[in-house]
Structure formats: C-alpha cells, structure tokens
Amino acid sequence: MVQVGHVCYEAGFKFKAHPNTYLVLCSINNEAELLAIEEYLGCHNIESHKFYEPDDDMGYTSLCSEPINGERRKLFRKYRLWKG
C-alpha cells in the first residue's frame, strides 16, 4: 500500500492533477502484469507513471494513470478493484 502512495504523489505532480481527483485502486498479481497494463494504457494514449521500489530489489510495484474521465473509464473495467 505504501507504493501506491509513492506513485500517486509522483503522478500528481507529473499530470498536474486537480485537487478533486479521485483515486480508484485496482489490484494486480505481479510486476509483469503491471508492465503489461502500462503497455495497454500506452496503446490507448493514456499516460501513466510507475514507481520503482529499490528496497529488497522489489522492482516496479505500482502504476498510476493520468486522470481519466468520460468514455476512457471503460478501458479500466477489466481490472478488479482492490479489497483490503
């Protein structure tokens, strides 16, 4: 969960997100899936930012897209929401 905070913090600056932007948290299984999602978003012209966790050689642990609205939200339907 800490990595989500890191990536959202960095992405907020990168995308100049509006203060009223909502966070929707989805879950994935591993780094390979994260990188595949990054590619999928890129193919649909959605910018993203990923966070690299250097501790314990964890690698890329989280990904944040630019703020999404309207029809583009449908591209995220196939991902499951995180349940704590």
WOFEN-V267519 format. One record per residue. N is the residue number from 0. RES is the residue in one letter. PHI is phi in whole degrees, 0 to 359 (NA if undefined). PSI is psi in degrees with one decimal (* if undefined). Layout:
BEGIN
[[N;RES;PHI;PSI] [N;RES;PHI;PSI]]
END
This chain:
BEGIN
[[0;M;NA;-31.6] [1;V;299;-38.7] [2;Q;298;-33.7] [3;V;299;-42.9] [4;G;299;-43.5] [5;H;300;-50.1] [6;V;291;-37.4] [7;C;292;-38.9] [8;Y;300;-49.7] [9;E;295;-43.1] [10;A;292;-34.3] [11;G;302;-41.2] [12;F;290;-44.8] [13;K;299;-44.2] [14;F;264;-0.7] [15;K;52;51.3] [16;A;297;143.2] [17;H;293;142.7] [18;P;302;-22.2] [19;N;265;19.4] [20;T;288;136.4] [21;Y;268;153.1] [22;L;254;126.3] [23;V;243;120.9] [24;L;256;121.0] [25;C;250;158.8] [26;S;245;148.4] [27;I;228;173.3] [28;N;264;-30.9] [29;N;195;176.6] [30;E;297;-37.4] [31;A;299;-41.2] [32;E;294;-39.1] [33;L;300;-44.9] [34;L;293;-33.9] [35;A;293;-38.3] [36;I;294;-40.7] [37;E;302;-43.7] [38;E;295;-43.8] [39;Y;302;-46.1] [40;L;297;-43.0] [41;G;300;-38.6] [42;C;295;-21.3] [43;H;254;20.0] [44;N;57;37.9] [45;I;250;121.4] [46;E;286;149.7] [47;S;215;168.1] [48;H;220;130.3] [49;K;248;154.3] [50;F;250;130.6] [51;Y;258;120.8] [52;E;263;108.3] [53;P;285;-24.0] [54;D;298;134.6] [55;D;55;25.0] [56;D;53;42.1] [57;M;289;-29.6] [58;G;81;-152.2] [59;Y;285;125.5] [60;T;241;-14.8] [61;S;202;158.6] [62;L;218;139.6] [63;C;230;132.4] [64;S;272;165.8] [65;E;298;161.9] [66;P;303;134.4] [67;I;242;139.8] [68;N;212;172.3] [69;G;62;-144.3] [70;E;299;-28.2] [71;R;295;-20.2] [72;R;298;-27.8] [73;K;300;-26.1] [74;L;295;-16.7] [75;F;261;-3.2] [76;R;301;-30.0] [77;K;284;-8.4] [78;Y;265;140.4] [79;R;276;142.4] [80;L;288;147.5] [81;W;287;137.5] [82;K;235;119.5] [83;G;279;*]]
END
